[in-house]
Amino acid sequence: MTLDTTKADDIALVIEEAIVSGELAPGTVLRQEQLSEQFNVSRTPIREALRRLAALGLVSFVPNRGVRVRTLSREDLQEAFLIRAELEGLATEVATPKFTAEEIEELDAAERRFAGISQDLRSRDPGDERRSIMGDWVRANHAFHDVIYRVAGLPLVEQLAKSARRTFSGPAVWAPGDHSIDGMYAKNAEQHRAIKQAIAAGSATGARALAREHVLSSFNLLETILEQVGSSWPQPRRAGRLRS
């Protein structure tokens, strides 16, 4: 592995985190010269990092315009959630009988951390106060599900599920919503707890159903947020919310 390849990996991870956390909003132009200066590297690792992000579907190359953070329609988001719902359910079902007592404790800690951040989020005023911790909210959410992926031991399923997850992580942070959707945020955290309890009880089919329902419910949360802020993203060709 060359030095430029290592740098490209590091840079791609930093930019991916910025997109997923919402720091880089959909439609943001990424200029190679600015990134080269920001990371204090030549353009070679920058170009490679951008190619990797494009392969993940996080950015797109626009002729004569450079590279932009991908802007998604609601239909794109709906499809990503449908894919992840099925994969999430599968991974959870497979993982359930594999969980050790120590891994249940790890999942419990991840669930409690997410619940705490969710409560903190709901206690804050809408706007910048909420937006300032949304990155933590997303990372804590991912951490809970990542325990399940790891225990499941299905690398291809994990790869595909995380690819679908990247599609919608950024927009959820970009618009954290106001107090009118606090109940939906609370429900999201409660679903984590229900999944954890089903896993701890050894109910593989129950955990699968809860995991699938959780992902579909998360789409309704995100769609409500986008409607609330008056998103100007393209409308889907087929309307309708996801059903569990």
URRAUR-V396834 format. One record per residue. N is the residue number from 1. RES is the residue in one small letter. SS is DSSP state (H for helix, E for strand, - for the rest). PHI is phi as a letter, one per 40 degrees, with the letter a starting at -180 (NA if undefined). Layout:
n=N res=RES ss=SS phi=PHI
n=N res=RES ss=SS phi=PHI
//
This chain:
n=1 res=m ss=- phi=NA
n=2 res=t ss=- phi=c
n=3 res=l ss=H phi=c
n=4 res=d ss=H phi=c
n=5 res=t ss=H phi=c
n=6 res=t ss=H phi=c
n=7 res=k ss=H phi=c
n=8 res=a ss=H phi=c
n=9 res=d ss=H phi=c
n=10 res=d ss=H phi=c
n=11 res=i ss=H phi=c
n=12 res=a ss=H phi=c
n=13 res=l ss=H phi=c
n=14 res=v ss=H phi=c
n=15 res=i ss=H phi=c
n=16 res=e ss=H phi=d
n=17 res=e ss=H phi=c
n=18 res=a ss=H phi=c
n=19 res=i ss=H phi=c
n=20 res=v ss=H phi=c
n=21 res=s ss=H phi=c
n=22 res=g ss=- phi=g
n=23 res=e ss=- phi=c
n=24 res=l ss=- phi=b
n=25 res=a ss=- phi=c
n=26 res=p ss=- phi=d
n=27 res=g ss=- phi=g
n=28 res=t ss=- phi=c
n=29 res=v ss=E phi=c
n=30 res=l ss=E phi=b
n=31 res=r ss=- phi=c
n=32 res=q ss=H phi=c
n=33 res=e ss=H phi=c
n=34 res=q ss=H phi=c
n=35 res=l ss=H phi=c
n=36 res=s ss=H phi=c
n=37 res=e ss=H phi=c
n=38 res=q ss=H phi=c
n=39 res=f ss=H phi=c
n=40 res=n ss=- phi=f
n=41 res=v ss=- phi=b
n=42 res=s ss=- phi=c
n=43 res=r ss=H phi=c
n=44 res=t ss=H phi=c
n=45 res=p ss=H phi=c
n=46 res=i ss=H phi=c
n=47 res=r ss=H phi=c
n=48 res=e ss=H phi=c
n=49 res=a ss=H phi=c
n=50 res=l ss=H phi=c
n=51 res=r ss=H phi=c
n=52 res=r ss=H phi=c
n=53 res=l ss=H phi=c
n=54 res=a ss=H phi=c
n=55 res=a ss=H phi=c
n=56 res=l ss=- phi=c
n=57 res=g ss=- phi=g
n=58 res=l ss=- phi=c
n=59 res=v ss=E phi=b
n=60 res=s ss=E phi=b
n=61 res=f ss=E phi=c
n=62 res=v ss=E phi=b
n=63 res=p ss=- phi=d
n=64 res=n ss=- phi=g
n=65 res=r ss=- phi=b
n=66 res=g ss=E phi=g
n=67 res=v ss=E phi=b
n=68 res=r ss=E phi=b
n=69 res=v ss=E phi=c
n=70 res=r ss=- phi=c
n=71 res=t ss=- phi=b
n=72 res=l ss=- phi=b
n=73 res=s ss=- phi=c
n=74 res=r ss=H phi=c
n=75 res=e ss=H phi=c
n=76 res=d ss=H phi=d
n=77 res=l ss=H phi=c
n=78 res=q ss=H phi=d
n=79 res=e ss=H phi=c
n=80 res=a ss=H phi=c
n=81 res=f ss=H phi=c
n=82 res=l ss=H phi=c
n=83 res=i ss=H phi=c
n=84 res=r ss=H phi=c
n=85 res=a ss=H phi=d
n=86 res=e ss=H phi=c
n=87 res=l ss=H phi=c
n=88 res=e ss=H phi=c
n=89 res=g ss=H phi=c
n=90 res=l ss=H phi=c
n=91 res=a ss=H phi=c
n=92 res=t ss=H phi=c
n=93 res=e ss=H phi=c
n=94 res=v ss=H phi=c
n=95 res=a ss=H phi=c
n=96 res=t ss=H phi=d
n=97 res=p ss=- phi=c
n=98 res=k ss=- phi=c
n=99 res=f ss=- phi=c
n=100 res=t ss=- phi=c
n=101 res=a ss=H phi=c
n=102 res=e ss=H phi=c
n=103 res=e ss=H phi=c
n=104 res=i ss=H phi=c
n=105 res=e ss=H phi=c
n=106 res=e ss=H phi=c
n=107 res=l ss=H phi=c
n=108 res=d ss=H phi=c
n=109 res=a ss=H phi=c
n=110 res=a ss=H phi=c
n=111 res=e ss=H phi=c
n=112 res=r ss=H phi=c
n=113 res=r ss=H phi=c
n=114 res=f ss=H phi=c
n=115 res=a ss=H phi=c
n=116 res=g ss=H phi=c
n=117 res=i ss=H phi=c
n=118 res=s ss=H phi=c
n=119 res=q ss=H phi=c
n=120 res=d ss=H phi=c
n=121 res=l ss=H phi=d
n=122 res=r ss=H phi=c
n=123 res=s ss=H phi=c
n=124 res=r ss=- phi=c
n=125 res=d ss=- phi=c
n=126 res=p ss=- phi=c
n=127 res=g ss=- phi=h
n=128 res=d ss=H phi=c
n=129 res=e ss=H phi=c
n=130 res=r ss=H phi=c
n=131 res=r ss=H phi=d
n=132 res=s ss=H phi=c
n=133 res=i ss=H phi=b
n=134 res=m ss=H phi=c
n=135 res=g ss=H phi=c
n=136 res=d ss=H phi=c
n=137 res=w ss=H phi=c
n=138 res=v ss=H phi=c
n=139 res=r ss=H phi=c
n=140 res=a ss=H phi=c
n=141 res=n ss=H phi=c
n=142 res=h ss=H phi=c
n=143 res=a ss=H phi=c
n=144 res=f ss=H phi=c
n=145 res=h ss=H phi=c
n=146 res=d ss=H phi=c
n=147 res=v ss=H phi=c
n=148 res=i ss=H phi=c
n=149 res=y ss=H phi=d
n=150 res=r ss=H phi=c
n=151 res=v ss=H phi=c
n=152 res=a ss=H phi=c
n=153 res=g ss=- phi=g
n=154 res=l ss=- phi=b
n=155 res=p ss=H phi=c
n=156 res=l ss=H phi=c
n=157 res=v ss=H phi=c
n=158 res=e ss=H phi=c
n=159 res=q ss=H phi=c
n=160 res=l ss=H phi=c
n=161 res=a ss=H phi=c
n=162 res=k ss=H phi=c
n=163 res=s ss=H phi=c
n=164 res=a ss=H phi=c
n=165 res=r ss=H phi=c
n=166 res=r ss=H phi=c
n=167 res=t ss=H phi=d
n=168 res=f ss=H phi=b
n=169 res=s ss=H phi=c
n=170 res=g ss=H phi=d
n=171 res=p ss=H phi=d
n=172 res=a ss=H phi=c
n=173 res=v ss=H phi=c
n=174 res=w ss=H phi=d
n=175 res=a ss=- phi=b
n=176 res=p ss=- phi=c
n=177 res=g ss=- phi=g
n=178 res=d ss=- phi=b
n=179 res=h ss=H phi=c
n=180 res=s ss=H phi=c
n=181 res=i ss=H phi=b
n=182 res=d ss=H phi=d
n=183 res=g ss=H phi=c
n=184 res=m ss=H phi=c
n=185 res=y ss=H phi=c
n=186 res=a ss=H phi=c
n=187 res=k ss=H phi=c
n=188 res=n ss=H phi=d
n=189 res=a ss=H phi=c
n=190 res=e ss=H phi=c
n=191 res=q ss=H phi=c
n=192 res=h ss=H phi=d
n=193 res=r ss=H phi=c
n=194 res=a ss=H phi=c
n=195 res=i ss=H phi=c
n=196 res=k ss=H phi=c
n=197 res=q ss=H phi=c
n=198 res=a ss=H phi=c
n=199 res=i ss=H phi=c
n=200 res=a ss=H phi=c
n=201 res=a ss=- phi=c
n=202 res=g ss=- phi=g
n=203 res=s ss=- phi=c
n=204 res=a ss=H phi=c
n=205 res=t ss=H phi=c
n=206 res=g ss=H phi=c
n=207 res=a ss=H phi=c
n=208 res=r ss=H phi=c
n=209 res=a ss=H phi=c
n=210 res=l ss=H phi=c
n=211 res=a ss=H phi=c
n=212 res=r ss=H phi=c
n=213 res=e ss=H phi=c
n=214 res=h ss=H phi=c
n=215 res=v ss=H phi=c
n=216 res=l ss=H phi=c
n=217 res=s ss=H phi=c
n=218 res=s ss=H phi=c
n=219 res=f ss=H phi=c
n=220 res=n ss=H phi=c
n=221 res=l ss=H phi=c
n=222 res=l ss=H phi=c
n=223 res=e ss=H phi=c
n=224 res=t ss=H phi=c
n=225 res=i ss=H phi=c
n=226 res=l ss=H phi=c
n=227 res=e ss=H phi=c
n=228 res=q ss=H phi=c
n=229 res=v ss=- phi=c
n=230 res=g ss=- phi=g
n=231 res=s ss=- phi=d
n=232 res=s ss=- phi=c
n=233 res=w ss=- phi=c
n=234 res=p ss=- phi=d
n=235 res=q ss=- phi=c
n=236 res=p ss=- phi=c
n=237 res=r ss=- phi=c
n=238 res=r ss=- phi=b
n=239 res=a ss=- phi=c
n=240 res=g ss=- phi=h
n=241 res=r ss=- phi=c
n=242 res=l ss=- phi=c
n=243 res=r ss=- phi=b
n=244 res=s ss=- phi=c
//
